[in-house]
């Protein structure tokens, strides 16, 4: 397996480990602490639930993306930014991004509302007394 690319396995701190451990229950191969994929009749403990590093490939590909902030903290440390609104880590889509996905939608609505209010206030069709 010399041509297989070696991936860097990120190590987690305790908070990240706890978040990952909660996520393990979302895995379709998890059954009461056992891994159904590794089970060969005598039961096998889910390695992801007892490890402080990401060992299970299925967890990395299918389950970890459910928690965007944890995935960003583990795999995109250098490219990640903090949201200006809530402080969560996120992976920006451009160099101008300053909000995470959840806050971006809310802030877009807020700024559109402010822009429209200003536009209505400055509209020449309305008299000064009507604009107030």
Rosetta blueprint (number, residue, H / E / L):
1 X L
2 X L
3 X L
4 X L
5 X L
6 X L
7 X L
8 X L
9 X L
10 X L
11 X E
12 X L
13 X L
14 X H
15 X H
16 X H
17 X H
18 X H
19 X H
20 X H
21 X H
22 X H
23 X H
24 X H
25 X L
26 X L
27 X L
28 X L
29 X L
30 X E
31 X E
32 X L
33 X L
34 X E
35 X E
36 X L
37 X L
38 X L
39 X L
40 X L
41 X L
42 X L
43 X L
44 X L
45 X E
46 X L
47 X H
48 X H
49 X H
50 X L
51 X L
52 X L
53 X E
54 X L
55 X L
56 X L
57 X H
58 X H
59 X H
60 X H
61 X H
62 X H
63 X H
64 X H
65 X H
66 X H
67 X L
68 X H
69 X H
70 X H
71 X H
72 X H
73 X H
74 X H
75 X H
76 X L
77 X L
78 X L
79 X L
80 X E
81 X E
82 X E
83 X L
84 X L
85 X L
86 X L
87 X L
88 X L
89 X E
90 X E
91 X E
92 X L
93 X L
94 X L
95 X L
96 X L
97 X L
98 X L
99 X L
100 X L
101 X H
102 X H
103 X H
104 X H
105 X H
106 X H
107 X H
108 X H
109 X H
110 X H
111 X H
112 X H
113 X H
114 X H
115 X H
116 X H
117 X H
118 X H
119 X H
120 X H
121 X H
122 X H
123 X L
124 X L
125 X L
126 X L
127 X L
128 X H
129 X H
130 X H
131 X H
132 X L
